[in-house]
Amino acid sequence: MRQGIKAFLLSAFVFPGLGQLYNQDRRKGVALVLGTNLLLGVTLLVGMVLFSQEYMAVFYPRPLIWELVKVLLLDTISHPLFWIPFGLLLALWGFGMVDAARGAGRQPPASDQ
């Protein structure tokens, strides 16, 4: 399998930055892994805050049952504030995939052992 395809698959399906690390572009790989982790954490934090605010404002005296969770999740992912870090996360993930595939052409081919 070509090095570019391996790097693309690592960044696409495992985690952004792993393709760059496979291509031995360590600085960019570490930066992408850290940036992705940061954006993933911010996205989860914003999602949890929006979820809990909606629950406390609308449904608080009622127990949290599965039907309420479904409604709250739909409200959370439809909120514009959720889409800011999530959109940035998707953009960073896409950049990592494309850059890993393109960066493999700039490196000398790795020997498959």
CYANA upper distance limits for C-alpha pairs under 8 A (distance plus 0.5 A):
  1 MET  CA      5 ILE  CA      7.38
  1 MET  CA      6 LYS  CA      7.39
  2 ARG  CA      6 LYS  CA      6.96
  3 GLN  CA      7 ALA  CA      6.63
  3 GLN  CA     23 ASN  CA      8.39
  3 GLN  CA    104 ALA  CA      6.56
  3 GLN  CA    109 PRO  CA      7.41
  3 GLN  CA    110 ALA  CA      7.69
  4 GLY  CA      8 PHE  CA      6.54
  4 GLY  CA    100 ALA  CA      7.47
  4 GLY  CA    101 ALA  CA      5.02
  4 GLY  CA    102 ARG  CA      7.43
  4 GLY  CA    103 GLY  CA      8.01
  4 GLY  CA    104 ALA  CA      5.31
  4 GLY  CA    105 GLY  CA      7.27
  5 ILE  CA      9 LEU  CA      6.59
  5 ILE  CA    101 ALA  CA      6.88
  6 LYS  CA     10 LEU  CA      6.65
  6 LYS  CA     19 GLY  CA      7.83
  7 ALA  CA     11 SER  CA      6.79
  7 ALA  CA     18 LEU  CA      7.79
  7 ALA  CA     19 GLY  CA      4.42
  7 ALA  CA     20 GLN  CA      7.35
  7 ALA  CA     22 TYR  CA      6.71
  7 ALA  CA     23 ASN  CA      7.36
  7 ALA  CA     97 MET  CA      8.31
  7 ALA  CA    100 ALA  CA      5.88
  7 ALA  CA    101 ALA  CA      6.31
  7 ALA  CA    104 ALA  CA      7.55
  8 PHE  CA     12 ALA  CA      6.38
  8 PHE  CA     19 GLY  CA      6.50
  8 PHE  CA     97 MET  CA      5.68
  8 PHE  CA     98 VAL  CA      7.42
  8 PHE  CA    100 ALA  CA      5.95
  8 PHE  CA    101 ALA  CA      5.40
  9 LEU  CA     13 PHE  CA      6.17
  9 LEU  CA     14 VAL  CA      7.83
  9 LEU  CA     19 GLY  CA      7.93
  9 LEU  CA     97 MET  CA      8.09
 10 LEU  CA     14 VAL  CA      5.64
 10 LEU  CA     15 PHE  CA      6.95
 10 LEU  CA     16 PRO  CA      7.89
 10 LEU  CA     18 LEU  CA      6.19
 10 LEU  CA     19 GLY  CA      5.61
 11 SER  CA     15 PHE  CA      5.55
 11 SER  CA     16 PRO  CA      4.76
 11 SER  CA     17 GLY  CA      6.37
 11 SER  CA     18 LEU  CA      5.94
 11 SER  CA     19 GLY  CA      5.38
 11 SER  CA     20 GLN  CA      8.28
 11 SER  CA     93 TRP  CA      8.03
 11 SER  CA     96 GLY  CA      6.54
 11 SER  CA     97 MET  CA      5.51
 11 SER  CA    100 ALA  CA      7.35
 12 ALA  CA     16 PRO  CA      7.06
 12 ALA  CA     93 TRP  CA      7.74
 12 ALA  CA     94 GLY  CA      8.18
 12 ALA  CA     96 GLY  CA      8.18
 12 ALA  CA     97 MET  CA      5.87
 14 VAL  CA     18 LEU  CA      8.05
 15 PHE  CA     33 VAL  CA      7.90
 15 PHE  CA     93 TRP  CA      8.49
 16 PRO  CA     29 GLY  CA      8.30
 16 PRO  CA     32 LEU  CA      6.66
 16 PRO  CA     33 VAL  CA      6.51
 16 PRO  CA     36 THR  CA      7.47
 16 PRO  CA     92 LEU  CA      8.30
 16 PRO  CA     93 TRP  CA      6.07
 16 PRO  CA     96 GLY  CA      5.73
 16 PRO  CA     97 MET  CA      7.28
 17 GLY  CA     21 LEU  CA      6.78
 17 GLY  CA     28 LYS  CA      7.64
 17 GLY  CA     29 GLY  CA      4.64
 17 GLY  CA     30 VAL  CA      6.96
 17 GLY  CA     31 ALA  CA      7.98
 17 GLY  CA     32 LEU  CA      5.33
 17 GLY  CA     33 VAL  CA      5.58
 17 GLY  CA     96 GLY  CA      6.55
 17 GLY  CA    100 ALA  CA      8.25
 18 LEU  CA     22 TYR  CA      6.55
 18 LEU  CA     29 GLY  CA      6.70
 18 LEU  CA     33 VAL  CA      8.01
 19 GLY  CA     23 ASN  CA      6.69
 19 GLY  CA     29 GLY  CA      7.83
 19 GLY  CA     96 GLY  CA      8.14
 19 GLY  CA     97 MET  CA      7.94
 19 GLY  CA    100 ALA  CA      5.53
 19 GLY  CA    101 ALA  CA      8.18
 20 GLN  CA     24 GLN  CA      6.72
 20 GLN  CA     25 ASP  CA      5.66
 20 GLN  CA     26 ARG  CA      7.24
 20 GLN  CA     28 LYS  CA      7.05
 20 GLN  CA     29 GLY  CA      5.21
 20 GLN  CA     96 GLY  CA      8.28
 20 GLN  CA     99 ASP  CA      8.16
 20 GLN  CA    100 ALA  CA      5.74
 20 GLN  CA    103 GLY  CA      7.81
 21 LEU  CA     25 ASP  CA      5.93
 21 LEU  CA     26 ARG  CA      5.78
 21 LEU  CA     28 LYS  CA      8.39
 21 LEU  CA     29 GLY  CA      5.54
 21 LEU  CA     30 VAL  CA      8.06
 23 ASN  CA    100 ALA  CA      7.83
 23 ASN  CA    103 GLY  CA      7.42
 23 ASN  CA    104 ALA  CA      6.31
 23 ASN  CA    107 GLN  CA      7.31
 25 ASP  CA     29 GLY  CA      6.58
 26 ARG  CA     30 VAL  CA      6.48
 27 ARG  CA     31 ALA  CA      6.60
 28 LYS  CA     32 LEU  CA      6.57
 29 GLY  CA     33 VAL  CA      6.69
 30 VAL  CA     34 LEU  CA      6.58
 31 ALA  CA     35 GLY  CA      6.40
 32 LEU  CA     36 THR  CA      6.37
 32 LEU  CA     92 LEU  CA      8.18
 32 LEU  CA     96 GLY  CA      7.57
 33 VAL  CA     37 ASN  CA      6.63
 34 LEU  CA     38 LEU  CA      6.63
 35 GLY  CA     39 LEU  CA      6.66
 36 THR  CA     40 LEU  CA      6.42
 36 THR  CA     89 LEU  CA      6.95
 36 THR  CA     92 LEU  CA      7.50
 36 THR  CA     93 TRP  CA      7.93
 37 ASN  CA     41 GLY  CA      6.58
 38 LEU  CA     42 VAL  CA      6.70
 39 LEU  CA     43 THR  CA      6.47
 39 LEU  CA     85 PRO  CA      6.66
 39 LEU  CA     86 PHE  CA      7.98
 39 LEU  CA     88 LEU  CA      7.84
 39 LEU  CA     89 LEU  CA      6.21
 40 LEU  CA     44 LEU  CA      6.70
 40 LEU  CA     85 PRO  CA      8.38
 40 LEU  CA     86 PHE  CA      8.17
 40 LEU  CA     89 LEU  CA      7.25
 41 GLY  CA     45 LEU  CA      6.53
 42 VAL  CA     46 VAL  CA      6.51
 42 VAL  CA     85 PRO  CA      7.15
 43 THR  CA     47 GLY  CA      6.55
 43 THR  CA     82 PHE  CA      7.24
 43 THR  CA     85 PRO  CA      5.85
 43 THR  CA     86 PHE  CA      6.26
 44 LEU  CA     48 MET  CA      6.60
 45 LEU  CA     49 VAL  CA      6.66
 46 VAL  CA     50 LEU  CA      6.60
 46 VAL  CA     81 LEU  CA      8.13
 46 VAL  CA     82 PHE  CA      6.69
 47 GLY  CA     51 PHE  CA      6.50
 47 GLY  CA     76 THR  CA      6.76
 47 GLY  CA     77 ILE  CA      8.03
 47 GLY  CA     82 PHE  CA      6.66
 48 MET  CA     52 SER  CA      6.56
 49 VAL  CA     53 GLN  CA      6.52
 50 LEU  CA     54 GLU  CA      6.62
 50 LEU  CA     76 THR  CA      6.35
 50 LEU  CA     82 PHE  CA      8.48
 51 PHE  CA     55 TYR  CA      6.75
 51 PHE  CA     72 LEU  CA      6.50
 51 PHE  CA     73 LEU  CA      7.33
 51 PHE  CA     75 ASP  CA      8.28
 51 PHE  CA     76 THR  CA      6.22
 52 SER  CA     56 MET  CA      6.51
 53 GLN  CA     57 ALA  CA      6.47
 54 GLU  CA     58 VAL  CA      6.43
 54 GLU  CA     59 PHE  CA      8.01
 54 GLU  CA     72 LEU  CA      7.36
 54 GLU  CA     75 ASP  CA      8.46
 55 TYR  CA     59 PHE  CA      5.48
 55 TYR  CA     60 TYR  CA      6.16
 55 TYR  CA     72 LEU  CA      7.53
 56 MET  CA     60 TYR  CA      5.17
 59 PHE  CA     63 PRO  CA      8.50
 64 LEU  CA     68 LEU  CA      6.62
 64 LEU  CA     69 VAL  CA      7.27
 65 ILE  CA     69 VAL  CA      6.81
 66 TRP  CA     70 LYS  CA      6.79
 67 GLU  CA     71 VAL  CA      6.99
 68 LEU  CA     72 LEU  CA      6.53
 69 VAL  CA     73 LEU  CA      6.49
 70 LYS  CA     74 LEU  CA      6.76
 71 VAL  CA     75 ASP  CA      6.74
 72 LEU  CA     76 THR  CA      6.52
 73 LEU  CA     77 ILE  CA      6.69
 74 LEU  CA     78 SER  CA      6.60
 75 ASP  CA     79 HIS  CA      6.81
 76 THR  CA     82 PHE  CA      7.46
 77 ILE  CA     82 PHE  CA      6.67
 77 ILE  CA     83 TRP  CA      7.87
 78 SER  CA     82 PHE  CA      8.00
 78 SER  CA     83 TRP  CA      8.45
 79 HIS  CA     83 TRP  CA      7.57
 80 PRO  CA     84 ILE  CA      7.37
 81 LEU  CA     85 PRO  CA      8.32
 82 PHE  CA     86 PHE  CA      6.92
 83 TRP  CA     87 GLY  CA      5.97
 84 ILE  CA     88 LEU  CA      6.83
 85 PRO  CA     89 LEU  CA      6.55
 86 PHE  CA     90 LEU  CA      6.75
 87 GLY  CA     91 ALA  CA      6.63
 88 LEU  CA     92 LEU  CA      6.58
 89 LEU  CA     93 TRP  CA      6.59
 90 LEU  CA     94 GLY  CA      6.61
 91 ALA  CA     95 PHE  CA      6.62
 92 LEU  CA     96 GLY  CA      6.59
 93 TRP  CA     97 MET  CA      6.87
 94 GLY  CA     98 VAL  CA      6.82
 95 PHE  CA     99 ASP  CA      6.35
 96 GLY  CA    100 ALA  CA      6.43
 97 MET  CA    101 ALA  CA      6.93
 98 VAL  CA    102 ARG  CA      6.67
 99 ASP  CA    103 GLY  CA      6.15
100 ALA  CA    104 ALA  CA      6.80
101 ALA  CA    105 GLY  CA      7.92
102 ARG  CA    106 ARG  CA      7.81
103 GLY  CA    107 GLN  CA      7.26
104 ALA  CA    108 PRO  CA      8.45
104 ALA  CA    109 PRO  CA      8.38
